[in-house]
Amino acid sequence: MIVVLFVLLSLHFQTTEIQVSNVSRVREMQRLDFTPDYANVLLFDPLNDERLYFGLSNGQIAVYDLADGSHRSWQAHPEPVVDLAISSDGEQLFSASSDGCVFKWNSSTHTRLQQIGDCGQAVTAIALNRSDELLAVGYDNGEVYLFNIESGDRISSFYTLGSSIDLKFHFPIPGVGAETLVVADAYSVWLYRVENERLQLMRVAQEETVQTISGIDVHPSDRWGPLPAVAVKISVVQPQLWHFYGIGRAVFTFERSEMTYANALDFDREGDLLAVAGKFTTAGGGCDAIRCAIEIFHTGEGGAYDPDPWGERLVVLDGHTTWHTDVEFSPSNRYLVSSSVDGLVILWGLPSES
């Protein structure tokens, strides 16, 4: 069940150019209530800021139209949906579940088009490459499979050191031409070269201080090469940025962050902003007694390792009452959306340059 708690007054800004100095004026625009269920994963249509998909804990996929407030849902899996991916044209949607199944759907008719691989081992993450030809699937036993979507064949596989937490494809390596696949398990981050439907290990990055990695996102710019921001669950270390083509370890720590138990993170389209959602302490207890919030950092213009203004915390957003499950910028930077085990999905409006 979806309940709209706040009416959305205006969804359109005059421009989608974001001025960093204005980010402090982010405002809450709307709340959706999925209780007693909740959204595990959020996904915008790549070509339409007004269409938002939710992968729910009850196995359903819901799609919400921000323009008119309409919503639809269908039962995609018997167990929770843990990840979603969408083709570059927005026409094909991929869902993964803890039931071990990965399906391809027609995003308009909600018709199931294909099963990717066998149903068995619980899936933890999926990622679609830029050409929409390959799908990487991570499993809770540490395996990662690479599938050719058209044929449905598994064309490559490898093991990580633990459960495959997150997967991200990155654009071709400058001077090399091959795509890269960034994979995080609980303790390390793996970088694979993807060429001719084969995987070649390039680097494994580990940091001695890292105890548990909870997620990654890859900086969309090639100014520094792939620059994943790794959220770590450590009491003394804030979210970090790791550079793979350089020294292969953490090169920047967000010292202004109060986050010590991060659950989700996302770069905006240009890589100028990084949103990190989580808890401000590793101590036990819910967010009624301990602050859970979203921090937004500046990660754009400036030197890669210059902490001022690069790495500056711009704003802290409060709204959820328990663990965050996901946070996502919209493709054109109009919105930020967040979800939590409290059953709420909150839409935040990002101020435009004008």
C-alpha positions, 0 to 999 in steps of 0.5 A, spaced: 500 500 500 502 506 498 500 512 502 501 520 499 503 523 506 504 530 503 502 533 497 507 535 492 506 543 490 511 543 484 515 538 481 519 543 476 525 547 477 527 552 471 533 549 470 537 543 472 544 546 473 545 545 481 549 551 484 553 548 490 552 554 494 545 552 494 545 545 496 543 547 503 536 549 501 534 542 499 527 541 502 523 535 503 517 535 498 513 529 499 513 522 503 510 516 500 508 510 506 509 503 504 508 500 511 508 495 513 513 494 508 519 498 505 523 500 499 529 496 499 532 499 492 530 506 489 531 507 481 529 513 477 528 512 469 534 514 466 530 519 461 525 521 465 525 524 472 518 524 473 518 516 474 521 512 480 521 505 481 521 501 488 523 494 489 519 492 495 520 488 501 514 484 500 517 482 493 513 487 489 515 492 484 512 499 484 512 505 479 510 512 481 509 518 477 511 524 480 508 528 475 500 526 477 501 522 483 499 515 480 502 509 482 502 502 479 505 495 482 506 488 481 508 482 484 515 480 481 518 475 486 515 471 492 521 474 497 524 481 497 526 485 491 534 487 493 536 490 487 533 493 480 537 495 474 534 499 468 536 499 460 539 506 457 532 507 454 528 506 460 524 500 456 527 494 460 527 493 467 531 488 471 529 485 478 533 481 483 531 478 489 533 474 495 529 468 492 535 467 487 531 469 481 533 475 476 528 477 471 527 482 465 521 486 465 517 490 460 517 497 464 511 499 461 506 493 461 510 489 467 510 483 463 516 478 464 520 477 458 526 473 461 529 469 467 537 471 467 540 464 470 537 459 474 534 461 481 537 458 487 543 462 491 540 469 494 542 475 489 545 481 493 546 486 487 546 486 479 549 491 474 547 493 467 553 495 463 552 501 458 551 498 452 545 494 455 548 487 453 551 484 459 548 483 466 553 482 472 549 478 478 552 478 485 550 472 490 551 472 497 556 466 497 561 471 494 560 469 487 559 474 481 556 471 474 556 475 468 551 474 463 549 475 456 542 478 456 540 476 449 542 469 449 541 468 457 548 465 457 553 465 463 559 467 460 564 469 466 564 468 473 569 469 479 569 469 487 570 474 491 572 474 499 565 474 502 558 476 500 558 480 494 555 487 497 555 491 491 556 492 483 557 498 478 560 498 471 564 504 469 565 507 462 571 505 458 578 506 461 582 512 458 587 509 453 585 502 454 578 502 451 575 496 455 569 497 460 570 496 468 566 492 473 567 495 480 565 489 485 565 490 493 565 484 498 564 486 505 572 487 506 575 489 499 573 492 492 575 489 486 576 492 479 575 488 473 576 489 466 571 487 461 572 486 454 570 481 449 565 478 454 571 476 459 573 479 465 580 480 467 582 482 474 586 488 474 586 490 482 584 488 489 583 494 493 583 493 501 584 498 507 587 495 513 582 500 517 576 497 513 572 492 517 565 492 513 564 495 507 556 497 506 556 499 499 559 503 493 558 508 488 563 510 482 564 517 480 561 519 473 567 523 471 574 520 468 578 526 471 580 521 476 579 515 473 573 510 477 573 513 484 568 509 488 566 512 494 566 506 499 561 507 505 564 503 511 561 501 518 567 503 522 566 507 529 572 511 527 572 512 520 568 516 516 566 515 508 572 514 504 574 515 497 578 510 493 582 511 487 584 505 483 588 507 478 593 510 482 595 507 489 589 502 490 587 504 497 583 510 500 586 517 498 580 521 502 576 521 508 570 525 509 573 528 516 567 533 516 562 527 516 559 525 523 557 518 519 560 512 522 555 507 520 553 508 513 548 504 509 547 507 502 550 512 498 550 516 491 553 521 486 549 525 482 549 525 475 556 530 474 559 527 480 559 534 484 555 531 490 555 525 494 549 523 498 551 518 504 545 516 508 546 512 515 547 513 522 551 517 527 554 512 531 555 505 531 552 504 538 545 500 538 538 503 538 534 506 533 534 512 530 529 515 535 534 516 540 540 516 535 541 520 529 540 517 522 540 522 517 543 524 510 549 528 509 551 531 502 558 533 500 561 537 495 565 532 490 566 536 484 571 542 482 577 542 485 583 538 486 582 531 488 585 531 494 584 538 496 579 538 502 577 545 501 572 546 498 572 539 495 569 534 501 565 540 504 559 537 507 554 542 505 547 539 508 544 534 513 537 532 512 533 528 517 527 525 516 527 517 517 526 514 524 530 508 522 535 504 518 536 507 511 536 502 505 537 507 499 539 514 497 538 516 489 539 522 485 535 523 479 538 523 472 537 531 471 539 533 479 532 535 480 531 531 486 534 526 491 530 520 494 531 516 500 528 510 503 528 506 510 526 500 514 521 505 517 517 504 510 517 511 508 520 514 501 522 521 502 523 526 495 527 532 496 527 538 492 534 540 489 535 548 488 536 550 481 541 555 479 536 560 478 
